[in-house]
Amino acid sequence: MKQYSIPIRWESYKRIKVEAENLENAVYLALKQFLEEPDETYIDDSFEIDEIIYEEVPNENFNIHKIYNEL
């Protein structure tokens, strides 16, 4: 397993550390954890994966639409 630090943006900024087989699985796990955490100030559907991830992990890709559909 690799360890990933997935950058998720919304009105605030947070990195969620997860262990996963690949980047797509890491993004899925981070989003799942993020969505399960209560936050009274969170605006529905305002989150996104920060594009810096493509610079930090240039040799791996993921399908964000597939991940959203699985959540």
Rosetta silent file (secondary structure, phi, psi, omega in degrees, C-alpha in Angstrom):
SEQUENCE: MKQYSIPIRWESYKRIKVEAENLENAVYLALKQFLEEPDETYIDDSFEIDEIIYEEVPNENFNIHKIYNEL
SCORE:     score description
SCORE:     0.000 S_00000001
   1 L     0.000  143.173  174.211    0.000    0.000    0.000 S_00000001
   2 E  -101.148  157.718  174.708    1.080    3.558   -0.720 S_00000001
   3 E  -106.322  132.484 -179.395    0.260    6.531    1.463 S_00000001
   4 E  -121.650  149.590  172.582   -1.422    9.532   -0.195 S_00000001
   5 E  -118.327  101.910 -171.940   -2.227   13.017    1.042 S_00000001
   6 E   -91.731  119.028  179.208   -5.311   14.062   -0.941 S_00000001
   7 E   -82.349  120.271  179.244   -5.935   17.835   -1.151 S_00000001
   8 E  -116.884  128.369 -179.078   -9.660   18.642   -0.913 S_00000001
   9 E  -107.177  140.002  166.819  -10.868   22.225   -1.403 S_00000001
  10 L  -154.297 -149.132 -179.325  -14.006   23.889   -0.144 S_00000001
  11 L   -62.102  -25.990  173.347  -14.385   27.082    1.854 S_00000001
  12 L  -115.120 -177.993 -179.882  -11.520   25.812    4.027 S_00000001
  13 E  -131.293  135.213 -178.001   -8.583   23.598    3.044 S_00000001
  14 E  -147.370  144.906  171.655   -7.731   20.210    4.456 S_00000001
  15 E  -110.301  135.022 -179.678   -5.481   17.285    3.569 S_00000001
  16 E  -115.564  121.183 -179.671   -6.703   13.823    4.394 S_00000001
  17 E   -88.689  131.069  179.250   -4.090   11.083    4.705 S_00000001
  18 E  -139.965  158.551  171.837   -5.103    7.650    3.481 S_00000001
  19 E  -109.595  133.821 -175.788   -3.429    4.393    2.526 S_00000001
  20 E  -155.203  164.983  178.672   -4.483    2.919   -0.806 S_00000001
  21 L   -73.156  -32.684 -177.873   -3.419    0.709   -3.692 S_00000001
  22 L  -155.134  174.767 -175.628   -3.493    3.613   -6.196 S_00000001
  23 H   -63.533  -41.673 -179.812   -4.402    7.278   -6.570 S_00000001
  24 H   -60.316  -44.049  177.707   -7.996    6.650   -7.665 S_00000001
  25 H   -65.984  -37.173  178.661   -8.636    4.527   -4.585 S_00000001
  26 H   -64.437  -42.670  178.365   -6.903    7.138   -2.402 S_00000001
  27 H   -63.576  -43.307  178.112   -9.125    9.925   -3.772 S_00000001
  28 H   -58.600  -49.353 -178.449  -12.211    7.774   -3.177 S_00000001
  29 H   -63.727  -40.136  179.533  -11.209    7.025    0.425 S_00000001
  30 H   -65.902  -43.874  178.667  -10.339   10.662    1.149 S_00000001
  31 H   -65.327  -39.329  178.759  -13.649   11.939   -0.254 S_00000001
  32 H   -61.713  -46.680  178.741  -15.574    9.288    1.645 S_00000001
  33 H   -63.532  -43.952  179.879  -13.872   10.265    4.905 S_00000001
  34 H   -58.852  -45.140 -177.259  -14.336   13.977    4.156 S_00000001
  35 H   -71.269  -21.164  178.738  -18.055   13.576    3.496 S_00000001
  36 H   -84.313  -15.985 -178.131  -18.548   11.589    6.725 S_00000001
  37 L   -83.556  127.289  179.431  -17.007   14.302    8.916 S_00000001
  38 L   -69.511  140.622  177.275  -19.552   16.786   10.294 S_00000001
  39 L  -152.656  107.074 -175.058  -18.961   20.437    9.463 S_00000001
  40 L   -63.942  -23.053 -176.619  -21.697   22.952   10.258 S_00000001
  41 L   -96.622   -0.113 -178.284  -20.252   25.521    7.859 S_00000001
  42 L   -68.129  131.382  176.298  -19.925   23.214    4.847 S_00000001
  43 L   -93.363  123.779 -176.868  -21.868   24.348    1.775 S_00000001
  44 L   -48.660  135.651  176.358  -23.417   21.349   -0.022 S_00000001
  45 L    59.210   25.889 -179.355  -21.519   20.215   -3.123 S_00000001
  46 L   -97.032    1.641 -176.878  -18.839   22.883   -2.706 S_00000001
  47 L   -89.155  157.879  173.104  -15.881   20.490   -2.430 S_00000001
  48 E  -158.928  158.090  174.851  -13.393   19.514   -5.125 S_00000001
  49 E   -78.888  126.505 -178.814  -10.037   17.804   -5.422 S_00000001
  50 L   -66.369  138.007 -177.130   -7.356   20.500   -5.688 S_00000001
  51 L   -66.401  -12.074  177.385   -5.545   20.430   -9.039 S_00000001
  52 L   -60.690  -21.042 -179.852   -2.183   20.461   -7.258 S_00000001
  53 H   -58.297  -32.724 -179.618   -2.637   16.690   -7.019 S_00000001
  54 H   -69.471  -26.961  175.869   -1.610   16.395  -10.689 S_00000001
  55 H   -81.256  -36.316 -176.703    1.732   18.051   -9.879 S_00000001
  56 H   -75.631  -31.170 -179.569    2.269   16.034   -6.708 S_00000001
  57 L  -130.975   70.009 -171.978    1.470   12.662   -8.298 S_00000001
  58 L   -70.320  -18.953 -175.575    2.255   13.176  -12.009 S_00000001
  59 L   -96.820    6.412  179.251    2.534    9.498  -12.941 S_00000001
  60 L  -129.136  147.187  178.190   -0.927    8.454  -11.752 S_00000001
  61 L  -123.924  166.206  174.989   -4.406    9.375  -12.950 S_00000001
  62 L  -150.351  157.559  179.586   -7.897    8.959  -11.586 S_00000001
  63 L  -105.315   98.893 -175.267  -11.451    9.271  -12.873 S_00000001
  64 H   -64.844  -33.852 -179.928  -13.186   11.770  -10.585 S_00000001
  65 H   -66.883  -38.101  175.993  -16.606   11.183  -12.167 S_00000001
  66 H   -62.660  -42.819 -179.643  -16.349    7.459  -11.465 S_00000001
  67 H   -63.625  -46.924  178.970  -15.422    8.231   -7.856 S_00000001
  68 H   -58.226  -41.180 -179.811  -18.347   10.652   -7.416 S_00000001
  69 H   -66.206  -29.755 -179.488  -20.734    8.027   -8.795 S_00000001
  70 H   -79.763  -19.701 -178.549  -19.427    5.420   -6.346 S_00000001
  71 L   -79.076    0.000    0.000  -19.926    7.675   -3.302 S_00000001
